[in-house]
Amino acid sequence: MLTSEVLDYTSRSVLCWLATVDETGQPNVSPKEIFAAFDSQHIVVANIASPTSERNIEVNSRVCISFVDIFVQKGFKVIGTARNIRRSDADFSKWSTPLEAMAGAKFPIRSVFVIQAVSVEPIIAPSYRLYTAETTEKSQVASAMQTYGVQRSSDV
């Protein structure tokens, strides 16, 4: 389900966005900065300060998690089901291990959202579809770098 390309995008994305829904159908989208692909079926997300996501997952396990390389302007949307694994749960350390190194002592992990992928869809900027002849990954990176006012560290 989570191909090598999807795994690559999870590792190079700085943020992901986790969408959950409460019992009334009210959606919630929340940025997460500590997440990782766990294996070919699961993505794990550190619950550091996400009471709404936690509450929503308890009443409705269906979620969507999206991540995008902001320079290339491509990524993936993963639809799945989530479980909230608390520190007191026997398998907490199994799921939290890849996240603990990222969080360090600065961000205590309250629990881990374990997302089992059901489907995966690519996300691409509209330019790739609308301007196929002139839109390349290289042109998107150049445009994003200009927009964000950044340059490659090798260019500094």
C-alpha positions, 0 to 999 in steps of 0.5 A: 500500500505505502510504496517506496515513492510514498515512503520517500515523500513521508521522509522529506515532508516537513509537515503533514496534515491529519484530518479527522471528524467528530461525532456530528460530522464536523471536520478538523484538520491539524498540522503534525510535525512529528510523523513517520512511515512505520511500515508498508501499511502504517503511518505513525503520528506523535500526539503532542498537543492534539486533544481534538484529533485524539477525541475525534479518533476515539469516536470516528476512526476514519482519517486522512493524512496528507503530506507534500514536498513544498518545493516539488509541489507533489505528495500523497493523501493516505486515507485510513483508519486510526487508533490512539495508542496511549503511553499506558498501552502495552504496545506503545513503545513499538509504535513510538520508537521512530517518533521518539528520536524526532521528538527528543526531550523537547516534545513529550509524546502523549500518545501515538496515532497509528494510521492503517492505510486503506487507499493512497492517492497522489497530490500534485499542484495544478500546474502539472496538469494545466501547463504540462509542456512547461511544468517540471519538478525543476521549474516547480522547485525554482518557483517555490524557492523564489516564492519563499525567498530561499536558496539551496545551502550549496548555493550559499 
